[in-house]
Amino acid sequence: MKLQNLWQGQTDVTATINIPNTEWTFQQNFQVVVSDQIPPVVNNSDTHTFSVSFSDDRKARIYFGTATGTTVENETAIRTEIVIDPVSARDMTVPIRMEGTAILGTDYRMRFSPEGVTLSETNDLSIPAGIRTVTVSFMPIDNDDDALDKIALLRLGAGTGYVLNQNSSFTLTISNDDELITGADFSVTDIQVQPNPSSNYLYLSWTDTNAGRKENIPLVVTDLSGRNVISQTVTFINGIYVLPVQQLHSGIYVLTLVRENHARMLRFIKQ
């Protein structure tokens, strides 16, 4: 810290303070000499001591280390991380909003580490001071409640003492390991919907047992309330069709393909 000279009659003093880019909290005393001579003649009566306190008021940025993950029912856990940068010197409480078709406790379990990180009944995540990363582990549960893939969407909420970075949500897709075809043989295997999540287009593809032909197939997209948002007959060429979805609002949808009175349903996320 460098102080300018302060002469008799002056009431203000300025200081230039260089603070390194690190975490800091300290208090320091400084002496100011008031003199009418050059160079200053220091007498005890001319010296005044004052105290200045500094503290780090930078807010930590909080975000998910990865944006998406995929697992299968009854398989090993999948993990993501919540990053706190820089490390906070204070305890923090971060609300987490859970959305999607997967239900915590029914379709998956969650565990947080390191020790001391806890999730309340109201889904508030408590993070002790000094922690840089929180590991979130998802353990899928094998059940037979339906034959659809399920999606868990976690969103970090705003709070005090931190700011949300761009990547403040995590999407987990839990693939069902049961048979997805209803009714008799659908004559279609390995249906794929890519990319998922999607912003503009969904690329639908399958291995058709009668490949090399054009086929008109009814296609329906519904939101989670059951309302039809797309209903039309589309033409698959060699088992491929591109579906525009940019007109849809962000959310989770169910896509149904109907062929010979048999249906196949898949979920997707519109970003």
DAGI-V636430 format. One record per run of one state. SS is the DSSP state (H for helix, E for strand, - for the rest). FROM is the first residue (numbers start at 1). TO is the last residue. If there is no record, write none. Layout:
# DAGI-V636430
ss=SS from=FROM to=TO
ss=SS from=FROM to=TO
This chain:
# DAGI-V636430
ss=- from=1 to=1
ss=E from=2 to=3
ss=- from=4 to=5
ss=E from=6 to=7
ss=- from=8 to=14
ss=E from=15 to=16
ss=- from=17 to=24
ss=E from=25 to=35
ss=- from=36 to=43
ss=H from=44 to=46
ss=E from=47 to=55
ss=- from=56 to=59
ss=E from=60 to=64
ss=- from=65 to=67
ss=E from=68 to=72
ss=- from=73 to=77
ss=E from=78 to=85
ss=- from=86 to=91
ss=E from=92 to=100
ss=- from=101 to=103
ss=E from=104 to=104
ss=- from=105 to=107
ss=E from=108 to=113
ss=- from=114 to=117
ss=E from=118 to=119
ss=- from=120 to=123
ss=E from=124 to=127
ss=- from=128 to=132
ss=E from=133 to=140
ss=- from=141 to=149
ss=E from=150 to=156
ss=- from=157 to=161
ss=E from=162 to=164
ss=- from=165 to=168
ss=E from=169 to=175
ss=- from=176 to=180
ss=E from=181 to=181
ss=- from=182 to=187
ss=E from=188 to=194
ss=- from=195 to=197
ss=E from=198 to=198
ss=- from=199 to=200
ss=E from=201 to=208
ss=- from=209 to=213
ss=E from=214 to=223
ss=- from=224 to=227
ss=E from=228 to=237
ss=- from=238 to=239
ss=E from=240 to=244
ss=- from=245 to=250
ss=E from=251 to=259
ss=- from=260 to=261
ss=E from=262 to=270
ss=- from=271 to=271
